[in-house]
Amino acid sequence: MNAITNPRREQLLAGAAGPLEGFDVSDPALFEHEAWGPYFKRLRAEDPVHYTPDSRFGPYWSISRYKDIMAVEVDHGTYSNAHGGVQIIDQPEGMQRPSFIRMDPPKHDEQRKVVQPIVAPGNLANMEGLIRERTRRVLDGLPRNEEFDWVEHVSIELTTLMLATLFDWPIERYRQLTYWSDIAICDIEAPDAPVKTEEARFEVLKEMASEMGALFAERQKMPPRFDLLSMLAHGEATREMPLREFMGNLALLIVGGNDTTRNSMSGGLWALSQNPGEWAKLRADPSLIPSMVSEIIRWVTPVIHMRRTALRDTELCGRTIREGEKVVMWYVSANRDETAIEQPERFWIDRPKARQHMSFGFGVHRCVGNRLAELQLRILWEEVLARFQHIEVLGPPKRLYSNFIHGIRSLPVRIPG
């Protein structure tokens, strides 16, 4: 069954024609079935700062336009990361996991600065050879003339190996990092969720912190090295983190170093398969790869939303937002905003101003690993073009039940050979 004839998708799409008062764009099913587009199109046009009084996640404001999201991103005095967190869902009392993305300046800046050198231009240049060697090995090991899952064999494999390098984690246990990432971001109400309660999630992440903590303690006793655990262990702002803050920062770095790139690797192949003219354009001119990488990241929008909490009563687009209310920035909508992006519904690999998208956020909270993600994707497509004339996508992706990560669980493909 393809996505166009999916009855659940058709049902969800029909709801976009209903009254705006009934819109709840936090429903993960909208993203699992790719039915979100018409909802946000109406919100951008008719009610760009929209209030939903009742949802599974409580009441919240939806910010759907590019320029309004930018305004919220830079106004730390009004919209806080530290009060309530950065997802629409609230972490239960006693299970909060603070991390530097859940902090406001200046504490955010102090902790972010500790890990920033891992993705500095000089270190990315040093890692390029390793990334390319691994990419070649993974692609050369793929089967020919038989169906396999691109997500499992390419996207997860490459991003998890990269995570192991960033943490200097034992390579023989690298898939543990995938598991922890999936635990950290899963919606516990998803049918295939690896944990079914917040308590179970918290316990697994405590186990993660315990295993990582042993290496953290070892690296505190050693001279500083160029890996994330060593940086955290020696950083003035991070070397004495409480347990829950350690858990939060580990989960942030694992998810941030994994899910954006993983889902762009999968979503990019799906986008090209649905736009054969762009595939042909790419094969004719491989110099378009850097531009295409930015367009893939915009098109996929791997992180669907980020949330802030109002610190005071304020006004945005004529709407009054009260102190303590949730304000949700829908990046997935900003990247389809007709007033900010030319022909946003078009997958266009040589798009002018291709890096002008909202997938990495904006301002001081912009994704710290954005250049590493772009590097991994660029190398992947350079090596794909060097090997394969075509990759046949055999069916639509199975998507994650989530309103936070725009994830692809599987994508069946075959490489003729």
N, C-alpha and C positions, 0 to 999 in steps of 0.2 A: 504494500500500500504506500503510495507516495504522499508527500505532504499536502499536495493540492486536494486530494480526495479524502483526507483525514477528517472523519465526522466531528471529532472533538475540536479540531482547528476551525472547521466551518461554524460550529456553534459559538466558539469564542469570537471569531470575526464578526458574526452577526451582532454580538453585544456592543461592538464599537458604534453602531448606529443608534443606540439607546441614549437616554438623557445623561448629560454629563454628571449629574448629581449621583448617579449610580456607578461611576467609574471607580474601580479599584485596580490600579495598574501594578500593585504589589503582588498580584496573584502569580505564583511561579508557573502556572500552566500556560500563561500568555507567552512565556519565553521558551518553555519546553516545546510548544507547538508553533512557534514563530508567528504568533497572532498579534503581537504588540504594536506593529506599525500603525494601523489605522487609529488606535486609541491615542497615541502620542501625536499623530498628525492633527487630530481634533483638539487636543489640549494646547498644542502650540498656537493654533489658529484662534481658538475660542476662549481658552482659560489657562494661560501659560503658568500661572501660580494658582494651583488647584488644591482645594481642601477635600480630603476624604475623611469623614468623621468616624468611620467604623471599618476595621479590617482585622484580619488575624494578628496584625502587628500593631494594632492600636491606631489612633488618628494620626494623620501626617499630611504635610504639604508636598505637592509634586512641583518641582521646577523643571520645565521641559524645554526651554529655549537656551541656545548657546550663550547669548550675552548675559542672561540672568544667572546661569550657572557660574559663569566667570565672576560675576559680581559677588555671589555667595562665597566662592572659593577664596577670595582675597580679603574678605571682611571678617577677620578673626575676632574682632571685638564684639561682633553681633552673632556670628554663627560659629559654634564651638565644636571641635573634634573631641575634646576631653570630657564633655558632659553628655554622656549617653552613648558614645561610640560612633562608629562610622558605617554601620549597617542599619537598615530599617528595623531589624529584629533587636530587641534588648537582651543583653546577656543577663541571666538570672542573678539575683542577689547572692553574693558570696562566690560567684563563678566568673566574675569579671576578669578579663585578661588584658590589662593595659599594655600598649605598645606605642612606639613613637608616632604611628599614624593616628593613634587615639589620644594624641596630646596636642596642645596648642603651643605656639612659640612662647617663651624661648626654650622650654624643655624639649619640645619636638626637634628643634634645630640642633641642640646639643647631642641628642642620641643619634639622629640621622647622620650627623657629621662623622660619627664613629665608623659607620659601615660604608660611607660614600667612596672611599678609596678603592674598594673592590671593583667598582665600575668606572673608575677614572679612565680617560682615553689611553694612557700608557699601559694600564693593565689589560684593557680590552685588546690592544694590539698584541700583547704578550699571549693572550688566550686564543687568538684567532687560529693559530696553527692546530692546537688541540681540538678546538671545535670542528675544524674542517676535517681532521683525521677521523674523528668519531663519526661525523656525518657521512663520510665516504664509506666507512666500515658498515654502518647501519644500512645505508642504501644498497650497497653491494650484496648484503646478506638477505635482501628481500626476495621472496619467491617470484617466479615468472609463470605466466599463464595459469594462475590459480588465484582464487579469492583469498584476501586477507584483510585484516582490520588496520587501516592506516593509523588510527589513534593509538592502538596498542603497540604496533611495531615500529612506528616512526615518532609520532608526537610525544608520547609518554617516555619512550626510550631516550630520546635526545634531551628532553628537558630534565629528566631525573638524573641522567649522567652529569649534566651541567650543575645541578644542585649539589651533587656529591662532591664535585670539584670546588664549588664555592665554599662549602663547609669543611672541606677536607675530611669527608665522611668515608668510612670504610666502603670501598667500591663493591665488595661482595654483598653488602646489605643496602645497596642503593634504592631498591624498590620500597624499602621502609619509608623513604621520604615521600614517595607517591601516596602511600597509605595515609600518612599523617596529613598531607595536604588535602586529601579527600575527606578525612575526618573533620578538619578545620572548617571547610566551606560547605559541607553537605547540609541540605534542608532535612531535618529529622523526620519530616512528614512525607518525604519522597518514598515511593514503594521500595526502591533499592538502596535506601540510605544505609551506610555501614554501621551507623549507630542510630538508635530510635529515641533517645532522651538526651537532654542537655547534660544530665549527670554523667551519662555514659561518655559523651564527648569530652567532658572535663577530665574524666579518669584516664582516657587514652592520651590526652594532651599532657597530663601529669607524668605518665609513663615516658612520653617523648622527652619532656624536660629532664627526667631522671637520666635517661640514656645520653642525651646531649650534655647534661650537666656533668657527667663523668669526664667527657672530653674537654669541656669548658674548664674544669678544675685542673686537668693535666696541663692545658695550654697556659693557664695562669702562672704555672711554675716554670714555663719555658720562655725563651726570648720571643718577642712578638713575631708572628708570621703573617703571611698574606692570605688568610682565610677568615671567613666571617666569625667563627667561634673564637679564634685568637684575637680578632679585632674587638669583639665584645668583651673578652676576658681582660684585655689591657686598656680598654677605653675608660677614661675617667668618669664618663656619664653612665657607663653600663656595667662596670666590673663588679658592682655590689647590688645588682638588681634583686628585689624580692622574687619569690618563686613565681607568682602570677604574672609579674612583669616579664620575667624570663620566658615563661610560657607564651605570652602574647607576642613578644618580639620574635621568638623562634617561629611561631605560626605565621606571622606576617612575612618574614623573609622566605619561608618555604613556599607559601602560597604565591607571594609576589614574584619569586623566581621561577615559578612553575606554570601557574594557570594562564597567565596572559600569553606566554609563548606557546604553551601546549595547544590552546584553543585557536590561536592564530595559525599555527601549522596545519591544523585540521580544517578550520573554516576557510583558509585561503585556497586549499585544494578544492573544496566544495564550490566556492565562488567561481573559480576558473572553469570548473566543469559545467557550471550553469551559464557561462559566458564564453562560448568557444571563440568568438571574435577576439577577445582579450588574450586567450591562450595563443592564438595564431600571432597576434601582435607581439607577445612575449617571445615566442620562438624566433620571430623575425628580427627581434632587437633585444638581446639579453641585457643591454645597458639600462633597460627600463626596470630592472629588478629593484633597485633602491626605492624608486617611486612606488612600485607595486607593493613593496613591503608596507609602506605607510598606508597605502589604500586598503590593504588587507586588514591592518590593525583598526583602521576607521570602520570598515565594513562589518567586521566581526564584533567590535566593541566588547572585548573579553570581560571587562568589569562593567556590569549593567548600571550600577548606581553607587553613590556614596551618600552618606547622611551626615547632617550637622544638626545641632540643637540650638535654638534661639536663646541667647543669654539675656535678652531684653525685648520688650515690645518694639516692633519695627514695621516698616511698610515696604512692600516690594510689588511693583506693578499695580499699585492701588489696592492691594490686599493687606490687611493687618494680620501680622504673625505675632502671636503672644509668646512671652517668655516661657521657656520650657518645652515649646512645641517642636516636633520633629520636622526637619526640612530635608527632603530627599532630592538630590541632584541626579536626574536620569541622564547619564552619559549616552545611553543608547538612543535617546531622543535628540540630544544635542548634535550627534553625528548624522542625523537626518534632517537637520534644521535648514529649511529652504532659504531662510534669511541670512545664513552664515556660510553655507556650503553650496557651491554650484552643482546643480543636478545631483542632489544627495542620494537619490534612489538608484543611481547608476553606479555599477562597479566599473571603475575607469582607471586602468593601471598607470596611465600617464597623466593623471589629474594634475592641473596646475595647483600649486600650494598644497601638495599632498600631505604634508606634515601638520597642516592646520586642522587638527581633529582633537576630540576631547577624550580619547581612550586612555590617555595617561593622566588625566586630571589637569589641574592648572595651578600655578602659584607654588608656594613652598611645599605643598603636599604632592606635587607632581611626582609620578612614579620614579623612584630612585634608580631602577634598573632598566629604564626605557631604551637606552642605547645598547645594552646587552641583548635585549629582546630583538631589536632591529638587526643586530649583528648575526644572531643565530638564524633568524629568518632569511637574511640575505644569503648566508652561506648555504642554507638548505636549498634555496631555489637555484643558486649557481650550480650546485652539485646535481640537482634533479635534471636541469637542462643539459648538463654534460653527459647524462646517462640515458635518459628516457625520452623518446619521441612523443610518447603519450602515456598518461595514466588514466585508465578507464574507471570512473566512479560508477558502481553498480547499483546504488540506491541512495535515498536521502539519509542524512545523518540522524542518529538517535541522540536527542539532546537531553541535557541535564534539567531536572526539575529544580529550578533555582531562580530567584529574582536578583541574585548577586553576581554569580559567575555565569557568563553566557557560554556554557560548556557544551562540548560534543563528546558523547560517551563512546560512540563507535561510528565508523565510516567505511563501508565495504568497498574495496577497490581490487583491480587486477591490472598488472603490468604486462602488456603483450611482449613476447620475447621468443 
